[in-house]
Amino acid sequence: MLGQYNQPVEFVSPYSRNPIAPIYIFQNEHEFIVESYLVGEMVEIVSGDSLLYTCIIKKDGKIVIPNDIFGEIELRLVRGNITYYAFVVL
């Protein structure tokens, strides 16, 4: 056992009990806008087992997906060792 919740001063666990904060992404057709603190993070567009597109979030927080990618796709935002997933329709 790593520690006890009712007496946390006795042992500090290396694992956080707080959930990961959500990321909000706004979509307008093939353009996505994220908050400025995500600038420079990597985005992957996946369909099934295929990686369709990869980009880095620009200074203005915009992600523009090429028009030839359409249908239901999986958008992955990689931030350090955490990957956020969302299914969107283009």
Secondary structure, DSSP 8 states (H G I E B T S, - for coil): ----SS-TTT---SS--S-------EEETTEEE--GGGTT-EEEEEETTEEEEEEE--TTSEEE--TT--SEEEEEEEETTEEEEEEEE-
